[in-house]
Amino acid sequence: MSEIASHTSARVDLLLVADIVDRGARVLDVGCGDGALLQILTRDRNVDGRGIEISQAGVNGCVAKGLSVVQGDADTDLVDYPDDAFDYVILSQTLQATRRPRQVLEHMLRIGRRAIVSFPNFGHWRIRTELMFRGRMPRTEALSYSWYDTPNIHLCTIHDFVHLVDDLGASIDRAVALDRYGAKMRVNAPWWLWNMFGEQAVFLLHRKRG
């Protein structure tokens, strides 16, 4: 078991993201919330970590932990960051809450040498079943809000995300799907199987350089 994996109180996807990041890397965590991931990375990976968070409460929580975080909006403020300013730009469980997810991902791939994105999979079989048989917007552990108060405005499936990466001309270096229990699904499983049974996914990307 890795040093990071021993932190059992942290979200499984955060531990997986942290395991991907190289030690000592320059990291920007976009939509960093209360700084849970940044705290793991600075403590266990010795990264040079920065964060951007839209909520003042989140920023205050990060500052209280001694983290370097500024208040900002992923949809509007990433344009101000220079090319290749970071080794990794991370967007954890936030893509679906952005107004312009394609533009956000483009900026991430420009700002960072690598981009790490995790998101809930709206193609999971439980969500399909809820829609088919109950005719209502589903609520799951990963998507726990009611339809009328959810911050998630651009839900996507794993299949959708792979197509977006292709459209952007980016490359997938690593991809992991997690089932409802947080266990990794079989690595060589086809996309349709991940799309049906993966409750969430984590992707490591890089842009193709001309």
N, C-alpha and C positions, 0 to 999 in steps of 0.2 A: 504494500500500500504506500502511495506517495505521501510526502509530508503534508501536502495540501489536502489530500483526500481524508485526512484524519479529522478535519474540521466538520464534524457531522451536523452541526447546527446550521450550516450554510446551505443555500439552495444547490441542488445537484448540478444545474446548468452553470452556475457560477464557478463551482469547483472544476468542472470540465473546461471552461474557458481559461481559468487560471493555469491549468496544466498545459495548455497550448502555448502560453506566453513564455518566451525565453527569459532567463534571469538577466537583470540589468537593463532590460529593454526600455525604450521611451514609449509610454502608453498614454493615449487619450481615451477616457471612458465617457461616451456620449450618453446623456440621460442616466447619470450615475446614481440617481436616487439618494439613499442615505449613505452611500459610499461603501457598502458591504464588499463589493468586488475590489475596489481600489485598496481597501484595507488589507484584504488577503494578498493582493499583488505586492504591495509595499512591504508587508511583513515577511512573506514567504518567498517572493521572487526578487526582492530588492530592486523593483522597477523605479524608474523616474516617472511617476504617475501624475497625471492631470485629469481633471474632470470638468464636465459642463452639465448643468442641471437647471431645468426650467423653474422648479418650485423653490421658493425661498426657504421653506421648511427643510427641504433636502439639502440645500447649500449649508444651512446652519448646522444640520446634523453632521455633514462632512467636515466642516471647519472645527467642530467640537472634537472630532476624531484626529485632528491635526493634518487633514488632507488638503491638497491644493485644488480647490474647486471654485469655478466662477458660475454666476447665474447667466444662463443663455438658452436659446432655442435652437435645436438641431436644424429646424427648417430654414432659419434665417442667418444664423451666426457662423456656420461652418465655412461659409464663403470667405471669411476673413482669415482663415488659417492658411499658411503657405504650403506649397507642395512638399511632400516627403518630410514633414516636420516630425513625424512619429514613426516608430517601428510598427506599432499596432494601433489601430483605431477600433474601439469596441462599441457595439450597440447591442445591449443585452435586454431582451424582452421589451424593446421600445419601438422597433420598426413599425409595428401595427398602429402605434399612436401618433406617428408623424403624418403631416398633411401631404408631403411630397416624398414618399419613400424612395422613388427612383433617384431623385435629385440628392437626397441625403446619402444614399449609397455611392453615388458618383463622387461626392465630396470626400467620403471616407476613403475611397480607393485612391483619390488624388493626394489627400493629406498623409495617409499612412502607406508604408511599404506592404503592409498586410491589413486586412479588415476581418474582424470576427463579428459574426451576427448570430444571435440566437432569437428564436421566436416561437410562439405557440402555433401548432399546425391545425388549421381550420378544416383540413380534410380528414381528420381522425374519424374512425368509424362510429364512435360514440356521438360525435357532433352530427354526422350524417343521419344516424338513427333518430336522434332527438328532433331533427327537422322533418324527417320523413313521417314518423309516427305520432309526434305530438304537435307538429306544425308551429313550433315556437323556437325563438332564438335560444340556442343552448347555453347552459352555464356549466362550466367544468372547473376543476382546480386551477388550471392554467388560464381560463377565461371566466373569471368569477363574477363579473359585473352583469347587471341587468342591461337590456338593450338600451334603455332610456338614460342611463347614467354612465355608460362605458366610455373610457378614453380611447378605446380601440376603434379607430375609424377606417383602417385599411387592413382588414384581416386577409390572410393569404394561406395557401397550402404549401407544402414542401415542393410540390410540382410547380406551382406558380413561381416560387422563389428561384428554382433552378432555371426556369425560362427567363426570368429577369436577369440573372447573372449572365446567361448566354447573350441576351440583347445588349448588355453593357460591354460585351467583349472581354469579360473578366474570366479568370480561371479559378476552379475550386481545388484547393490544395488538400483539404480535409473536410469531411462531413460526418456528422454523428446524429443519429435519431435516438431519442429516448422514449421508452414506453411509459405508461401511466405510473409505473413504480419507480421511474428514474433509472432503469437499467438500460444499457446500450443495446440497440438492436443489432442484428448480424450485419457486419460491415459490408459484405458483398451482396446483400439483399437488393433486389431491383427497386427503382424509385417508387413504383406503384405500391409496393409492400410498405415502404417507409411512409408513403402518403396515407395509407389506410390505417396503419397501426402505430405510427410515431406520434406521441402527444406533443412533443416539441423537438426542435432541431437546432444544431449548432454548426455553423459553416465558417471555415477559414478560407479567405479569398485573397487574390492579388490581381492587380490589373496587368494586362499584357502591354509591354513596353515596345514602342515602335523602333 
